[in-house]
Amino acid sequence: MIILNKEKISADQFILINKLDDINNYKFFFFDLNFWIENKSLLKSSNKNFGIEINSDDSLDQIKCDLPFFKLIIINFKTFKDGRPFSMARKLRSSLKFKSEIRASGHILPDQYIFLLRCGFNSVKIKKEEKDIWLKILENNLGVYYQPKI
């Protein structure tokens, strides 16, 4: 998997962890919502660069008071038909004033890329072999939008 951030392609520097002992092994890491809920008192005292992955059916209410701790929020699309992650990213940017990176992952179609960017996502986690199609979609952006840009 690689990270597409507008026209820039990079390796994912954030590593998924599921054990508290692993936080000392990585400079950049992320975990799921359950891990955060169980360990947030310990994680808040660390000065690490960490992120959280939430699913499209999770509520932002569970993390909204903790947003300053996250360098990255990954929103996992459980299905490409699910529009909730677009609303979540928009809410993070507009009403919750989240300034760090928001990344889309999971079941996303390349033709959704422009709308991801316009709703507040910075980056998308994609398969390396799909890179060219994603870049082509961005290149062919006609400037026709359903919603104003964040």
C-alpha positions in Angstrom: 0.0 0.0 0.0 1.1 3.6 -0.7 -0.2 7.0 0.2 -1.5 9.4 -2.4 -1.5 13.0 -1.2 -2.7 15.1 -4.2 -0.1 14.4 -6.8 2.6 13.1 -4.4 3.1 9.4 -3.9 4.9 8.1 -0.7 5.3 5.1 1.5 3.1 5.0 4.6 5.3 6.0 7.5 2.5 5.2 10.0 2.5 1.6 11.4 -0.6 -0.1 12.8 0.0 -1.2 16.4 -2.2 -3.2 18.7 0.0 -3.6 21.8 1.0 -0.8 24.1 4.6 -2.1 24.2 4.9 -1.3 20.4 4.7 2.5 20.9 8.4 2.6 21.7 9.3 0.7 18.5 8.0 3.3 16.0 8.2 7.0 15.5 4.9 7.1 13.7 2.1 4.7 14.5 -1.7 4.5 14.6 -4.3 2.3 16.3 -8.0 1.6 16.2 -10.7 3.3 18.2 -10.9 0.5 20.8 -7.2 0.6 21.5 -7.5 4.4 22.0 -10.4 4.0 24.4 -8.6 1.4 26.5 -5.2 3.1 26.6 -5.8 6.9 26.1 -4.6 7.9 29.6 -1.2 6.3 28.9 -1.0 7.5 25.3 -1.8 11.1 26.2 1.3 11.3 28.3 3.6 10.2 25.5 5.1 12.7 23.1 4.8 10.5 20.1 3.3 11.2 16.6 0.3 8.9 16.5 -2.9 8.6 14.6 -6.2 6.8 15.0 -8.2 4.7 12.5 -12.0 4.9 12.8 -14.5 3.1 10.7 -17.3 4.7 8.8 -19.9 3.4 11.3 -18.0 4.9 14.3 -19.0 8.2 15.9 -16.7 11.2 15.9 -18.2 12.0 19.4 -15.9 9.3 20.8 -12.7 11.3 19.8 -13.8 14.9 19.4 -12.4 15.9 22.8 -9.1 14.2 22.0 -8.4 15.7 18.5 -5.3 17.6 19.5 -3.5 14.4 20.3 -3.8 13.0 16.8 -1.4 13.8 13.9 -3.5 11.6 11.6 -7.1 10.4 11.5 -7.7 7.5 9.1 -11.3 7.0 8.1 -11.9 3.5 6.9 -14.6 3.2 4.2 -16.3 -0.2 4.9 -18.0 0.0 1.4 -17.6 2.4 -1.5 -21.4 3.1 -1.3 -21.1 4.6 2.2 -21.1 8.4 2.2 -20.6 8.9 5.9 -16.8 9.3 5.7 -17.2 12.3 3.5 -19.4 13.9 6.1 -17.0 12.9 8.9 -14.1 14.6 7.1 -16.1 17.7 6.5 -17.2 17.9 10.1 -13.6 17.3 11.3 -12.5 20.3 9.2 -15.3 22.7 9.5 -16.9 22.4 12.9 -14.2 20.5 14.9 -11.3 22.6 13.3 -9.0 19.6 12.9 -5.9 20.8 11.1 -3.8 17.6 10.8 -4.0 14.9 8.2 -7.2 13.1 7.4 -6.6 9.9 5.3 -9.2 7.7 3.5 -8.7 4.0 3.4 -10.7 0.9 2.6 -13.2 0.6 -0.2 -12.8 3.7 -2.2 -13.1 4.1 -6.0 -10.7 6.3 -7.9 -13.5 8.4 -9.2 -14.3 9.4 -5.6 -10.8 11.0 -5.3 -11.7 14.6 -6.2 -14.6 14.5 -3.8 -12.4 13.2 -1.0 -10.1 16.1 -1.4 -13.0 18.6 -1.5 -14.5 17.2 1.7 -11.3 17.6 3.7 -9.2 14.5 3.2 -5.5 15.1 2.6 -4.5 11.6 1.5 -5.7 8.2 0.4 -4.2 4.8 1.1 -4.2 2.8 -2.2 -2.7 -0.3 -3.7 0.6 0.5 -5.5 -0.6 -1.1 -8.7 -3.6 1.4 -8.8 -1.4 4.5 -8.6 -1.7 5.5 -12.3 -5.5 5.4 -12.4 -5.8 7.5 -9.3 -3.4 10.1 -10.8 -5.2 10.1 -14.1 -8.5 10.8 -12.3 -6.9 13.8 -10.6 -5.4 15.0 -13.9 -8.8 14.8 -15.6 -10.6 16.9 -13.0 -13.1 19.0 -14.8 -13.9 21.4 -11.9 -17.5 20.3 -11.6 -18.4 19.8 -7.9 -21.4 19.1 -5.8 -20.1 20.8 -2.7 -17.8 23.8 -2.0 -14.2 23.1 -1.2 -13.1 23.1 2.5 
